Amino acid sequence: MKKLIYLFLLIGLSSCELYLIDPVYDHRDPLVGRYEMEEYSETYNDYTRYTIWIEESSRYSDQVYIDNFYGVDIRVCASIVYDKITIHRQIVSGYEIEGVGTVYGDEISFSYSVKDLYSGTRTDFCEATAW
């Protein structure tokens, strides 16, 4: 009788299908959202506060877009490796921008330079914190 039970269990278990579902995790997910930004201009010795939005690039898995960067309603592209954000040199709407950032929990510290190509002013070197 025991052999018959083992046979039924063996047949029953062998017909089961096991599905493993790996959760999809994107390392950019914790960064996506709205941030308040406090920016200090070393060039002009001035503080500015504004809101930025960070969203994932659907094209590249290591890139994000930062909207309203520098508080002038422009969108810059940045790449992320672990907790480091790199804003590669780019020209967007007449602004030449380049910089880096570091993620600390729910805050991001940025250091970047911005040059307004239309007005011909000095390059603005900024330090900023987003939270």
LINTA-V255612 format. One record per residue. N is the residue number from 1. RES is the residue in one letter. NEAR is the number of other ideal C-beta (glycine too) atoms within 12 Angstrom. Layout:
{{N & RES & NEAR} {N & RES & NEAR}}
//
This chain:
{{1 & M & 7} {2 & K & 8} {3 & K & 9} {4 & L & 10} {5 & I & 11} {6 & Y & 12} {7 & L & 13} {8 & F & 14} {9 & L & 14} {10 & L & 13} {11 & I & 12} {12 & G & 11} {13 & L & 12} {14 & S & 11} {15 & S & 10} {16 & C & 10} {17 & E & 7} {18 & L & 8} {19 & Y & 6} {20 & L & 6} {21 & I & 6} {22 & D & 6} {23 & P & 7} {24 & V & 8} {25 & Y & 9} {26 & D & 19} {27 & H & 21} {28 & R & 28} {29 & D & 16} {30 & P & 20} {31 & L & 36} {32 & V & 21} {33 & G & 21} {34 & R & 17} {35 & Y & 31} {36 & E & 21} {37 & M & 32} {38 & E & 24} {39 & E & 34} {40 & Y & 22} {41 & S & 24} {42 & E & 19} {43 & T & 19} {44 & Y & 17} {45 & N & 12} {46 & D & 16} {47 & Y & 17} {48 & T & 25} {49 & R & 18} {50 & Y & 24} {51 & T & 21} {52 & I & 38} {53 & W & 23} {54 & I & 34} {55 & E & 24} {56 & E & 25} {57 & S & 22} {58 & S & 11} {59 & R & 11} {60 & Y & 15} {61 & S & 17} {62 & D & 21} {63 & Q & 28} {64 & V & 38} {65 & Y & 29} {66 & I & 44} {67 & D & 26} {68 & N & 27} {69 & F & 39} {70 & Y & 34} {71 & G & 26} {72 & V & 23} {73 & D & 18} {74 & I & 25} {75 & R & 25} {76 & V & 38} {77 & C & 29} {78 & A & 39} {79 & S & 28} {80 & I & 33} {81 & V & 18} {82 & Y & 15} {83 & D & 19} {84 & K & 22} {85 & I & 36} {86 & T & 27} {87 & I & 36} {88 & H & 20} {89 & R & 19} {90 & Q & 28} {91 & I & 18} {92 & V & 28} {93 & S & 19} {94 & G & 19} {95 & Y & 31} {96 & E & 26} {97 & I & 34} {98 & E & 28} {99 & G & 35} {100 & V & 26} {101 & G & 36} {102 & T & 23} {103 & V & 27} {104 & Y & 17} {105 & G & 13} {106 & D & 14} {107 & E & 20} {108 & I & 36} {109 & S & 27} {110 & F & 38} {111 & S & 24} {112 & Y & 38} {113 & S & 26} {114 & V & 39} {115 & K & 26} {116 & D & 23} {117 & L & 16} {118 & Y & 12} {119 & S & 13} {120 & G & 10} {121 & T & 16} {122 & R & 14} {123 & T & 22} {124 & D & 30} {125 & F & 23} {126 & C & 36} {127 & E & 27} {128 & A & 38} {129 & T & 26} {130 & A & 35} {131 & W & 20}}
//
